[in-house]
Amino acid sequence: MSHGVGSWVLAMILSVLTSLVLGLSLVWLNIERMDMAYTLRKLQGELDGRAALTAKLEVERDRLMSPYELGRKAEAMGMRGARPGQIRRIEEAGR
């Protein structure tokens, strides 16, 4: 009879240890999942911020390269349009 009780106690101990290991594994996996989700949210935020900055920089570049803005800056630097006859075109050989 003691042989039957001993195997039952051993089975119960193994069952409790297995449950403990599985429980700790689930907690560890959940912590890792939460850490990964936090990292992904952080990276998505950085990506969104960079996309917004890129859009702002493109708008600023387009504004600075507009014909009006370039003409205004050229005028401020004392530049003016070429008069007739001032522009010379050089043809490539063989044309």
Helices and strands as residue ranges (DSSP letters): H 2-64, H 67-76
